[in-house]
Structures are given as C-alpha cells and as structure tokens.
Amino acid sequence: MQLHKISISLPPEMLTFIEHYRETTGCQSRSQVIYEALSLLHSRELGQAYREASLEVDEAWEVTLGDGLSDETW
C-alpha cells in the first residue's frame, strides 16, 4: 500500500485523545489511530449507502412479481 504524508491541524483535546488512544490500545503511531478512525467513518458511510440503495424499488422486479412467478421459481 502506498502511503502519503499529510499535515492536519487539531485542537489540543483531540491530540490528547489520539495520544491516549494510541497508548492504551497499542497502536504504533498517531497515524495508525487516524487511519482506524477514518476506516470507521468509511465503513459508516458505506453502510449508509447500502441502506439507501436497498430502499430503491426496482420496477422491473415488481413486474416480474406480478407475472405469476413465485419465489420458488428463482
């Protein structure tokens, strides 16, 4: 995996939280803590996208349900 170095600015309480999390969880670096946090945000966004997609109605499927085929056919 290719890594890119960036710079971020955080309030002191967030930096304190990151450092405390790193020390108590065994993370190797602040970068690893930030990576884990961003991975959680990514998963949450992906989950929301799946939930929204599952709410979409496929009109072609609705027509198939009305043509006499039962679930057992599939």
C-alpha positions as CSV (number, residue, x, y, z in Angstrom):
1,M,0.0,0.0,0.0
2,Q,1.4,3.4,-1.0
3,L,1.3,5.9,1.8
4,H,1.1,9.7,1.5
5,K,2.2,12.1,4.2
6,I,-0.2,14.9,5.1
7,S,-0.4,17.6,7.7
8,I,-3.5,18.2,9.8
9,S,-4.4,20.7,12.5
10,L,-6.3,19.6,15.5
11,P,-7.4,21.2,18.8
12,P,-5.3,20.2,21.8
13,E,-8.1,18.0,23.3
14,M,-8.2,15.9,20.0
15,L,-4.5,15.5,20.1
16,T,-4.7,14.4,23.7
17,F,-7.4,11.9,22.8
18,I,-5.3,10.5,19.9
19,E,-2.3,10.1,22.2
20,H,-4.3,8.5,24.9
21,Y,-5.9,6.1,22.5
22,R,-2.5,5.2,21.0
23,E,-1.0,4.4,24.4
24,T,-4.0,2.4,25.7
25,T,-4.7,0.3,22.6
26,G,-1.2,-0.4,21.4
27,C,-1.4,1.5,18.2
28,Q,2.1,2.0,16.8
29,S,1.6,5.7,15.9
30,R,-0.7,8.6,15.7
31,S,-1.1,7.8,12.0
32,Q,-2.5,4.4,12.9
33,V,-5.1,6.0,15.2
34,I,-6.2,8.4,12.5
35,Y,-6.3,5.5,10.0
36,E,-8.5,3.5,12.2
37,A,-10.8,6.4,12.8
38,L,-11.1,7.1,9.1
39,S,-11.7,3.4,8.4
40,L,-14.7,3.6,10.8
41,L,-16.0,6.6,9.1
42,H,-15.6,4.9,5.7
43,S,-17.5,1.9,6.9
44,R,-20.3,4.0,8.3
45,E,-20.6,5.9,5.0
46,L,-20.6,2.6,3.0
47,G,-23.2,1.1,5.3
48,Q,-25.4,4.2,4.8
49,A,-25.0,3.9,1.1
50,Y,-26.1,0.3,1.2
51,R,-29.1,1.1,3.3
52,E,-30.2,3.8,0.9
53,A,-29.7,1.5,-2.1
54,S,-31.8,-1.2,-0.5
55,L,-34.7,1.3,-0.3
56,E,-34.7,1.8,-4.0
57,V,-37.5,0.0,-5.8
58,D,-36.6,-1.9,-8.9
59,E,-39.7,-1.5,-11.2
60,A,-38.6,-4.5,-13.4
61,W,-38.6,-6.7,-10.3
62,E,-42.1,-5.5,-9.4
63,V,-43.3,-6.5,-12.9
64,T,-41.7,-10.0,-12.5
65,L,-43.6,-10.5,-9.2
66,G,-46.8,-9.7,-11.0
67,D,-46.3,-12.2,-13.9
68,G,-47.3,-15.3,-11.9
69,L,-43.8,-16.4,-10.9
70,S,-43.3,-17.4,-7.3
71,D,-40.2,-17.1,-5.2
72,E,-39.7,-20.9,-5.6
73,T,-39.2,-20.4,-9.3
74,W,-36.0,-18.5,-8.6
